[in-house]
Amino acid sequence: MIRSNRRQFLEDSLLAAGVAAVPAARLVAAEGPEAGPNERLRAAVIGVRGRGGYHLQVLAQRRDTQVVYVCDADEKVGQSRCDQVERKQGRRPKFVRDMRRVFDDPAVDIVTTATPNHWHALTAIWAMQAGKDVYVEKPVSHNVSEGRRMVEAARKYKRICQTGTQCRSMAGSIQAIEFVRSGKIGEVKLARGLCYKRRKSIGPKGTYEVPPEVDYDLWSGPAPLVPLTRPRFHYDWHWQRLYGNGDIGNQGPHQMDLARWGLGEETLCCRVVSYGGRLGYEDAGDTANTQTAIYEFPDGKTLVFEVRGLETELLRPHPKADGAKIGVIFYGTEGYVVLTSYTAGAAFDLDGNLIQRFTGGGDHFENFIQAVRSRQYEDLAADILEGHLSCALSHLANVSYYLGETVSVAEARRRLESLKTNEKPLETLDRVVSHLKQNGVDLEKTPMSFGPQLAVDPQKETITSPPDAVPLCTRDYRKPFVVPPAGQV
C-alpha cells in the first residue's frame, strides 16, 4: 500500500495543480493486474505526439490491452490521438492534460510514456508509486540520479518497469551480442558506439510564443518555467539541456546499451572524458552536435562513443568490412562485429572477410506485457536497471562536456595523449577534425570544448572528482514536480 507520506504528497500535488483531492481509499496501490491471460490490461499513454503515437498504435490493436487514457500537455495533439485510438479499438479513451489524473485512477493497470526527457523519471516514479507497471522510453532519465531513483521505485513497489531500448528484444542484436561474448572474435576490450545522424539548425535563439493549446506549466514540469527560446515548440527541446540531452542522450542510449551489453559491463564506468561542440551553425540549441566520449571501466575495457550531427560517411573497422553510421563496432583480437541497425549486423575476421551475418526482429511490447502477467521483472528484456546504466553513461559524458573549456586542436591532442585506453584516441580526434573541416568548420574561429576527465565510483554511482561535477548528477526541481532523493521514493 502507498505509505501515508506518499498519500499526502499526492493530495498536495493534486491540490497544487487545481485538481480536487481524492478519497484516501482511492490512493491505495494495487498489488498488480488481476486480469487473466485472456483479459485486457487497461493502459494509459503519456506524451503522445512522437514515439507515444506508436505506443498507442500498438496498445490499441492488441487483443489483451485497451487504451483508456491519452495524456498530453498539448490538447490538440492529445485529442487527435484520441480520434485515432477510437477508430482503431472502437472505444474512445479519456483525454487529460495532467498525468496525476491517470495515476489516481485504480482502473489503470499499465502506463507507457514518451514525454520529453525531463519528465521521464518523475512520470515513471509517480506511476509506480500509484501501483502501475511502466514502459518508459529512452533515455529513462534526464540525469544520473534520476535513473537510480527509478530502479529504487520499481523494487520498492514491486513494479514491472521496461526501458524502451528495443534492441534488447531483437533477434539480430541478441545473436550478435552472444557471438561477441562467446569469444568468437577473440578477446574484446573495446567497443565503439556511433550516432552519425544529420541534425540541422533549430533556428535562432529568441523569445517565442508557446502554442495556445499547450499547458506550458505542465509541459515544463520539473524544469524551470522560463520563456520559450526556440522557434519550433515540439521535438527541438532535444537540443536544449533544460529538457533534452543532445544526441548522445537521445539516439545514443540504444547504441550505448548494445556496447555495454556486449562488453559485459554491469556498472558505470570509473572514468570518462568528453569533447566536442555545437559546430557548423549557431542556433537556439546548447547541446553538442559533435561529441566524443571515452569511457574506461574497472575491468580495463573501453567504450568510445561518437556523435556527428553534420554530413559524414559511415565508419568501417576494416576497408572490406561493413560500416555503420548508427550502430556499434566491437573490436576483438581475432575479428570484428559490426551492428548496423537495431536488427542486423555481421562478424568479420581481421582481414575483413565475412564470418557470419545476424538478422531478425522482435516484439519489445510483447515482452513487457508478458512480464506484467508473470510479475517477474527478470522476464524483461530491458529492465529499468539496464536502462538506467546505459543512460547514465550518456549523462556522465554530458557532465564532462558541460564543464569543458575551449581548446586548440593541439591542446586536445596533448590531453588525449595522457589517457590510458584500449583505443587510439588521437586517431579518433584526427577523424573528428577532418570531418569538421570537410563541413567547413574552422576550429580556430570556433574551437571545440574539452571537458575534464571525471573520476566515478561505479558502485556508489557518484563522481568523486572534480568537485564541480557532482551537482550535475541531479538538478534543482520545480515544486511540486520533484524527483525524490535517494531512499525517499
Secondary structure, DSSP 4 states (H G I P E B T S, - for coil): ---HHHHHHHHHHHHHTTPPP--GGGGPPPSS----TTSPEEEEEE--SSHHHHHHHHHHH-SSEEEEEEE-SBHHHHHHHHHHHHHHHSSPPEEES-HHHHHT-TT--EEEE---HHHHHHHHHHHHHTT-EEEEPSSS-SSHHHHHHHHHHHHHTT--EEES-GGGG-HHHHHHHHHHHTTTT--EEEEEEEEE-----------BPPPTTB-HHHHHTTS----B-SS--SSGGGGSTTT--HHHHHTHHHHHHHHHHHHT--S--SEEEEEEE--S---S--S-SEEEEEEE-TTS-EEEEEEE-SS---B-SSTTS--BSEEEEEEESSEEEEE-SSSEEEEEETT--EEEEEE----HHHHHHHHHHHT-GGG-SSBHHHHHHHHHHHHHHHHHHHT-EEE-HHHHHHHHHT---SS-HHHHHHHHHHHHHHTT--TTTSPEEEPPPEEEETTTTEEEESGGGGGGGS-PPPTT-----TT--
